[in-house]
């Protein structure tokens, strides 16, 4: 009789431990999926912010030339115009950020 009781207790304990293990595994699996989704969203947000930074620090300025450059004078002028445009874009961006903080 003691052997039968021990056997039924062993079966009950095995069943409960298996159920607990399945519950724990399900919880861990759900948590891992949530973390993976959060990592993906964070990567997307980082890419978006990187594009914004690139717009500020590396603006793309396209100048359409209508004639041939006259020696180095035109190249120097174009460089100054590009620098001024970059400075203006940067100042505008930081003024927007400053206004949004207020």
Secondary structure, 3 states (H helix, E strand, C coil): CHHHHHHHHHHHHHHHHHHHHHHHHHHHHHHHHHHHHHHHHHHHHHHHHHHHHHHHHCCCCCCCCCCCCCCCHHHHHHHHHHHHHHHHHHHHHHHHHHHHHC
